[in-house]
Amino acid sequence: MDWMKKSGVVFVLVCSFWMAGAEACSNVLLNSKEFILSGRTMDFDIDLLSEVVVVPVGQFVTSKGGAAGTAISQKSKYGFVGVNAFHISQYVEGLNEKGLSVAKLWLPETKYQEPKDYPGRESVTIDQVGGWILGNFASVAEVNQALDNTIVIAKHLDALKMTPPVHLAIHDQYGASIVVEFLEGKARIYDNSDVKVLTNDPDYAWHLENLKQYEQVTNKLDSDEAPVKNDKRFVLAYLLNKYVNQAASLQAAIADITAIMSRVSVVRGEAIAGESTYANLGAYNYTLWTVIRDHKNKVFYFNDADNLSLRSLDLKKLDLRENAPAVRIELAGGQYHQPVEKLLR
């Protein structure tokens, strides 16, 4: 029997087996009519020594190459909370005071733009693009416009001994969402407000085409098992998010997006990296940390592999003024459980 022709295939079974050995970051914008929440997992082969950093206005300075090849220093005009790697002030993840977020996810097919192919345009290096977006734009529309005039170029990262190949997931407080990829030396920007999911390779266009074969997959119970090949996390995240109940409260919505991200997380030792790892940096690929973003209320939640309790930073309560100091916390910081003996009755 052709499972594609039968409706009601249970998607829990569709995506029940993990594909070991792949870089596995996932990003999801919650399917909600009321709450603008998103989540992201950071999966990697080695500990990135990440910190959550509060970056006030003017603290992040982007070095941009001008049209004539001259360096331009651009101070950020919005404060943000960002997640770094290796204690370097370059951000792989974050949410700014206007509710705009950006996340970098691994994409081996990446080939960044070359200045020689875009005469007259300013450029920003891939290591600084996260802080540049968080520090200077308030919406997806503004980012789109800026990318028409600015190219993103490669930058070797000494800590990784390579140029990290990444694509970007960007959301704002209005529910707008885009994916930005750099393929064959060109920037490709996709509207992601319907699909709401980004994982890793293949490229986003491949995933969009691949989703068509799951149009009849629903959340109705059925005993059939539908095979999935190369796209387990993308399809699983998409289907879980597609059929998630509309939450009755903010707390319930946060629980829903956290649960979805947990379903696409990787336990230490579960996925052997081996030859499938792009940089061959470590033996195992696992979920280092997870973030949940509340775009409307401007609250940044996070947990990590050693501390699964959900901790939060409310950007409205942070000092993001220009002369305020940048402060930080280790991702594992804070209590990892909440004693409740005093609540017993």
C-alpha positions in Angstrom: 0.0 0.0 0.0 1.3 3.4 -0.9 1.4 5.4 2.4 1.4 8.7 0.5 -2.1 8.0 -0.8 -3.6 7.3 2.6 -4.4 10.2 4.9 -4.0 9.9 8.6 -0.4 8.7 8.8 0.8 9.4 12.3 3.8 11.7 12.2 5.2 10.5 15.5 6.1 7.3 13.7 7.2 9.1 10.6 10.0 10.7 12.5 10.8 8.2 15.2 14.4 7.4 14.2 17.3 9.8 14.6 19.8 10.1 11.9 23.1 9.9 13.7 26.2 11.9 12.7 24.7 15.1 11.3 25.1 18.6 12.5 21.8 19.2 14.0 20.8 22.7 14.9 17.1 23.4 14.7 15.1 26.7 14.7 11.3 26.9 14.9 8.8 29.8 15.0 5.8 28.7 17.1 2.6 28.2 15.1 0.5 30.5 17.2 -2.1 33.2 16.5 -1.5 35.1 19.7 2.1 34.5 20.9 5.2 35.3 18.9 7.7 32.7 20.3 10.6 30.9 18.7 13.1 28.4 19.7 16.5 27.2 18.7 18.9 24.4 19.6 22.7 24.7 19.2 24.2 21.3 18.4 27.9 20.9 17.8 30.8 18.5 18.3 32.7 20.5 20.9 31.8 22.8 23.7 31.6 26.3 22.3 32.1 27.8 25.8 29.1 30.1 25.1 28.0 32.9 27.3 24.8 34.9 27.3 25.8 38.5 27.0 23.8 41.7 27.5 25.1 44.2 24.9 23.9 47.8 25.4 23.5 50.4 22.7 26.8 51.3 21.1 28.7 48.5 22.6 28.9 46.3 19.5 30.8 47.9 16.7 30.6 46.4 13.3 33.6 46.8 11.0 32.3 47.1 7.4 34.2 47.4 4.2 33.2 50.6 2.4 32.5 50.9 -1.4 36.1 52.1 -1.9 37.5 49.3 0.3 37.8 51.6 3.4 36.9 50.3 6.8 33.7 51.7 8.4 32.9 51.4 12.1 29.2 51.2 12.8 28.0 51.4 16.4 24.9 49.5 17.3 21.7 51.6 17.9 19.8 48.8 19.6 20.7 46.8 22.7 20.4 43.1 22.6 21.0 39.8 24.4 23.4 37.6 22.4 25.0 34.2 22.8 28.7 34.0 21.9 31.2 31.3 21.2 34.7 30.9 22.7 34.1 34.1 24.8 34.5 36.2 21.6 32.2 39.2 21.1 30.7 37.8 18.0 27.2 36.3 18.2 25.7 33.2 16.9 22.3 33.8 18.4 20.3 36.7 20.0 17.2 38.8 20.5 17.2 42.6 20.5 15.1 45.2 22.3 12.8 45.6 19.3 12.0 41.8 19.3 14.2 40.9 16.3 16.1 37.7 16.5 18.9 36.1 14.5 20.3 32.5 14.6 23.2 31.0 12.7 22.8 27.4 11.7 25.3 25.1 9.9 25.1 24.7 6.1 28.1 23.1 4.5 27.0 24.1 1.0 27.6 27.8 1.9 29.7 30.0 -0.4 29.8 33.6 0.7 29.6 36.6 -1.5 32.9 38.0 -3.0 33.5 41.8 -2.9 34.8 41.7 -6.5 31.5 40.5 -7.7 29.6 43.4 -6.0 31.4 46.6 -6.8 30.1 49.6 -4.8 28.5 47.6 -2.1 29.5 47.6 1.6 30.4 44.3 3.2 30.2 42.7 6.6 32.1 39.5 7.6 30.1 36.4 8.6 31.5 36.5 12.2 30.0 40.0 12.7 26.7 39.6 10.9 24.8 38.5 14.0 25.7 41.5 16.0 25.2 43.8 13.0 21.6 42.6 12.5 20.8 42.6 16.2 22.3 46.0 16.8 20.9 47.9 13.9 17.5 46.6 12.7 14.1 46.5 14.3 12.2 44.2 11.8 12.7 41.6 9.1 11.7 44.2 6.5 14.7 46.4 7.6 17.1 43.4 7.4 15.8 42.6 3.9 16.4 46.1 2.8 19.9 46.2 4.3 20.9 43.0 2.6 20.1 44.6 -0.8 22.9 47.0 -0.2 25.3 45.0 2.0 27.1 41.7 1.2 28.2 39.1 3.6 31.7 37.8 3.2 33.8 34.9 4.6 36.0 35.2 7.7 38.3 32.5 9.0 37.7 31.7 12.7 40.9 30.7 14.4 39.0 28.8 17.2 37.4 26.5 14.6 40.3 26.6 12.2 37.9 27.3 9.3 35.3 29.7 8.0 32.0 28.6 9.5 29.4 27.8 6.8 26.1 29.1 8.1 22.7 30.3 7.0 20.4 32.6 9.1 17.0 32.3 10.6 15.5 35.8 11.4 12.2 36.6 13.1 10.6 39.7 14.4 7.8 40.8 16.9 5.2 40.9 14.1 5.7 37.2 13.2 7.7 37.9 10.0 10.3 35.3 9.3 13.0 34.8 6.7 15.8 32.4 5.9 19.1 33.8 4.4 21.5 31.5 2.7 24.7 32.2 0.8 25.0 29.8 -2.1 27.3 30.0 -5.1 28.4 33.5 -4.0 24.9 34.9 -3.9 22.5 35.7 -1.1 19.2 33.9 -1.3 16.4 35.2 1.0 13.2 33.1 1.6 10.0 34.0 3.3 9.7 31.5 6.2 6.5 32.8 7.8 4.5 29.8 6.6 6.9 26.8 7.1 8.4 28.4 10.2 11.3 25.9 10.4 15.0 25.8 9.6 17.5 23.1 10.2 20.7 22.3 8.3 21.7 20.9 5.0 20.5 20.4 2.3 19.6 24.0 1.5 16.2 25.5 2.4 14.8 25.2 -1.2 15.4 21.5 -1.0 13.5 21.2 2.2 10.6 23.2 0.8 10.4 20.8 -2.2 10.8 17.8 0.1 7.9 18.8 2.4 5.4 18.3 -0.5 5.6 14.6 -0.1 4.2 14.9 3.5 1.1 16.9 2.5 -1.2 14.1 3.6 0.6 13.3 6.8 -1.6 14.3 9.8 -1.7 13.9 13.5 -4.5 11.4 13.4 -3.7 8.0 15.0 -2.8 5.3 12.5 -0.7 2.1 12.7 1.2 2.7 9.4 4.8 3.8 9.6 5.9 6.1 6.9 9.7 6.1 6.0 11.6 9.4 6.1 15.2 9.6 4.7 17.4 12.6 5.0 15.2 15.2 6.6 14.0 13.9 10.0 14.5 17.0 12.1 13.0 19.4 9.5 9.9 17.3 8.9 9.4 16.4 12.6 9.7 20.1 13.7 7.4 21.2 10.9 4.7 18.6 11.7 4.9 19.1 15.5 4.6 22.8 15.0 1.8 22.5 12.3 -0.5 20.6 14.7 0.4 22.2 18.0 -2.6 23.3 20.0 -3.3 27.0 20.2 -2.1 27.8 23.7 -4.5 29.4 26.2 -1.7 31.3 28.0 1.8 32.6 27.5 3.1 29.9 30.0 1.5 27.2 27.9 2.9 28.6 24.7 6.4 28.7 26.2 5.9 25.1 27.3 4.8 24.1 23.8 7.8 25.6 22.0 10.2 24.2 24.6 8.7 20.8 24.1 9.1 21.0 20.3 12.7 22.0 20.7 13.2 19.1 23.1 12.0 16.7 20.5 14.7 17.7 18.1 17.5 17.8 20.7 20.3 15.4 20.8 21.5 13.6 23.9 25.3 13.4 24.5 26.6 10.2 23.0 23.5 9.7 20.8 25.0 10.8 17.5 28.5 9.8 16.5 30.1 12.6 14.5 32.7 10.7 12.6 33.2 11.6 8.9 29.8 13.4 8.6 31.1 16.3 10.7 32.1 19.2 8.5 35.1 20.3 10.6 35.8 16.9 12.3 36.2 18.7 15.6 34.9 16.1 18.1 33.6 12.6 18.6 30.0 13.4 19.3 27.4 15.8 18.2 24.9 16.9 20.8 22.6 19.8 21.9 24.9 22.2 23.8 22.1 24.7 24.6 18.6 25.8 23.7 17.0 29.2 23.6 13.4 30.3 23.6 12.6 33.9 22.4 9.5 35.9 23.3 9.5 38.5 20.5 6.5 40.5 21.7 7.5 40.7 25.4 11.2 40.8 24.6 12.2 38.0 27.0 15.1 35.6 26.2 15.0 32.2 27.8 17.8 29.6 27.7 18.9 26.3 29.1 21.9 24.0 28.4 23.0 20.4 28.5 24.1 20.6 32.1 21.3 22.8 33.4 17.9 22.1 31.8 16.0 24.6 34.0 14.6 27.4 31.9 16.2 30.7 32.9 15.3 34.1 31.5 16.5 37.7 30.8 13.8 40.3 30.3 15.2 42.9 28.0 12.8 45.5 29.4 14.5 45.2 32.8 18.1 45.4 31.5 20.2 48.5 31.3 20.7 48.8 27.5 21.6 52.5 27.5 24.7 53.5 25.5 27.0 54.0 28.5 25.9 50.9 30.4 28.5 48.1 30.8 28.2 44.8 28.9 27.5 42.0 31.4 27.3 38.2 30.9 26.4 34.9 32.4 27.6 31.4 31.6 25.0 29.3 30.0 25.2 26.8 32.9 24.7 29.5 35.5 21.8 29.5 37.9 20.0 26.8 39.8 19.4 23.6 37.9 16.3 22.6 39.9 13.8 24.3 42.1 13.3 22.9 45.7 9.5 22.8 46.5 9.4 21.4 50.0 8.0 24.7 51.2 5.0 24.4 48.8 3.9 21.1 50.4 0.5 21.4 52.2 
